[in-house]
Amino acid sequence: MLHHARAHNDAPNRAAGAPKPPAGELFGKLINLSGRRRFTSQRVVLYAVLASQGREGALATARDALSTFSDAHSALLEGDMSPAALGDELQRAYFGPDGANERITAFITLARRTLDVVSTQAFNAPALLEELVEAATPLLATLNRLTQLYEDLARHQAATAKKQLTAVMGDIELIAKHARIVSFNAQVVAARAGTSGREFAVVSGELTQITGKLDGLVREAVRSAVA
């Protein structure tokens, strides 16, 4: 049974101290689960039809697909993946005028009822099956729209992360530049100091090596950020 009401109300209340997954990993999981809903929704309908025609194993396959669909939907309403945790646009899509959550929940209820009736070959099986088939098209449109929202959020998050990283790398590069100037000045001072400046020269040399490594790390990080 779906716990959509609990997930909607309690989504932001994660266990204290629970680690938050990296943003890239989180959005990858969101898109995967949303895509799984799209695929399994059609699989439920297809195998429900095949089950009504007496195809062996079709009923079990339809039930498995429905279970996968229901589990994916529940996961997308909980914790860090919940609409409440991901922003107003998803919150409105699920629980606003579009009523995505209501439509998805209604499909799950209808599918379960249809499969139960098909399994007993009751007289009203054809009518329920027709209703399920008719519900599949608007449901798919809803699922496609939700998947697009997740993809849009993922692209926005990636772009923001790259921008922030590039800015940080710029700051580090500026610090490295200043460090090189300090290192050069230190070498000049050490040379003028003669024998007494040897230890100072060693420190200056180490600083030069550090700034060289820092330059390389900055260039690599910037290339990765803008790739």
Protein Blocks (a to p, Z undefined) as FASTA:
>chain_A
ZZkkmmmmmmmmccehiacddfklmmmmmmmmmmmmmmmmmmmmmmmmmmmnopghklmm
mmmmmmmmmmmmmmmmgcjlbmklnojklmmmmmmmnommmmmmmmmmmmmmmmmmmmno
paklmmmmmmmmmmmmmmmmmmmmmmmmmmmmmmmmmmmmmmmmmmmmmmmmmmmmmmmm
mmmmmmmmmmmnmmmlmmmmmmmmmmmmmmmmmmmmmmmmmmmmmZZ
